Amino acid sequence: MEVVELEEVGEPLVMLLGHNLVTASHWRTGPFTDNPGDTFFREHIRAISKFLNVPAQQVPVLMNNVDWISTNAQGEADVMEYVGETKRLRIINRYDGSNA
């Protein structure tokens, strides 16, 4: 921001354009068996734009509270969870910091 009369320049404002307020649905698929025979499930999350009611792509997803991946064009992300593991996917809304 710049105020011409005062000839002062402030710090640039950061603005993220995109889906900053979403709802999330969670589901699990499986069990599946890989080669050599280990059992796993897939944990899924889908982000839906609260304002547009469409799948929200490029929304940051946390896995076990750590930055992990962004949603794809369908608004989805997933992770493999082997028996004995615990992997939880969640989204924190950039709009207000709430859990989606």
C-alpha positions as CSV (number, residue, x, y, z in Angstrom):
1,M,0.0,0.0,0.0
2,E,1.3,3.5,-0.8
3,V,0.1,6.8,0.5
4,V,1.2,9.4,-2.0
5,E,0.7,12.5,0.2
6,L,3.0,11.1,2.9
7,E,5.4,9.5,0.5
8,E,5.5,6.4,2.6
9,V,5.3,2.8,1.4
10,G,4.0,0.0,3.6
11,E,4.6,-3.7,3.5
12,P,3.0,-5.6,0.6
13,L,-0.3,-7.2,1.5
14,V,-0.5,-11.0,0.9
15,M,-3.7,-12.1,-0.8
16,L,-4.5,-15.7,-1.6
17,L,-7.0,-16.1,-4.4
18,G,-8.9,-19.4,-4.4
19,H,-11.0,-21.5,-2.2
20,N,-10.4,-20.2,1.3
21,L,-13.6,-21.5,3.0
22,V,-14.5,-25.1,2.3
23,T,-16.4,-28.0,3.8
24,A,-14.8,-31.4,3.9
25,S,-16.1,-34.9,3.6
26,H,-14.1,-37.9,4.7
27,W,-14.4,-41.6,3.8
28,R,-12.3,-44.8,3.8
29,T,-12.0,-47.5,1.2
30,G,-10.6,-51.0,1.4
31,P,-9.3,-53.2,2.7
32,F,-6.8,-53.8,-0.1
33,T,-3.9,-56.2,-0.3
34,D,-0.6,-55.3,-1.9
35,N,2.2,-57.5,-3.0
36,P,3.7,-59.2,-0.7
37,G,0.3,-59.4,1.0
38,D,0.1,-56.4,3.4
39,T,-3.3,-55.0,4.1
40,F,-4.0,-51.3,3.6
41,F,-6.9,-48.9,3.4
42,R,-7.2,-45.5,1.6
43,E,-8.2,-42.5,3.6
44,H,-10.0,-39.8,1.5
45,I,-10.9,-36.2,1.9
46,R,-12.9,-33.9,-0.5
47,A,-13.1,-30.1,-0.2
48,I,-16.2,-28.3,-1.4
49,S,-16.2,-24.5,-1.8
50,K,-18.6,-23.1,0.7
51,F,-19.6,-20.2,-1.6
52,L,-19.7,-21.9,-5.0
53,N,-20.7,-25.5,-3.9
54,V,-18.2,-27.0,-6.3
55,P,-15.1,-29.2,-5.7
56,A,-12.2,-27.0,-4.5
57,Q,-8.8,-27.7,-6.0
58,Q,-5.4,-26.7,-4.7
59,V,-6.7,-26.6,-1.1
60,P,-3.8,-27.5,1.4
61,V,-4.4,-30.8,3.2
62,L,-2.7,-31.8,6.5
63,M,-1.8,-35.4,7.3
64,N,-1.5,-35.9,11.0
65,N,-1.3,-32.1,11.4
66,V,1.6,-31.7,9.0
67,D,1.4,-30.0,5.6
68,W,1.1,-32.8,3.1
69,I,-0.5,-32.2,-0.3
70,S,-3.1,-30.1,-2.0
71,T,-6.5,-31.3,-3.4
72,N,-6.6,-32.3,-7.0
73,A,-9.0,-31.0,-9.8
74,Q,-11.9,-33.1,-8.2
75,G,-11.2,-31.4,-4.8
76,E,-9.9,-34.7,-3.4
77,A,-6.7,-36.0,-1.7
78,D,-6.0,-39.5,-0.3
79,V,-3.4,-41.5,1.5
80,M,-2.6,-45.2,2.0
81,E,-3.0,-46.4,5.6
82,Y,-1.5,-49.8,6.4
83,V,-2.9,-51.9,9.2
84,G,-1.4,-50.5,12.5
85,E,-0.9,-47.0,11.1
86,T,-3.1,-44.0,11.9
87,K,-3.3,-41.3,9.2
88,R,-5.8,-38.5,9.4
89,L,-6.5,-36.0,6.7
90,R,-7.8,-32.5,7.6
91,I,-8.2,-29.1,6.1
92,I,-7.9,-25.8,8.0
93,N,-9.8,-23.0,6.3
94,R,-7.6,-20.1,5.2
95,Y,-10.5,-17.8,5.6
96,D,-10.9,-18.0,9.3
97,G,-8.7,-20.8,10.6
98,S,-11.6,-23.2,11.3
99,N,-11.5,-26.9,10.7
100,A,-13.3,-27.9,7.5
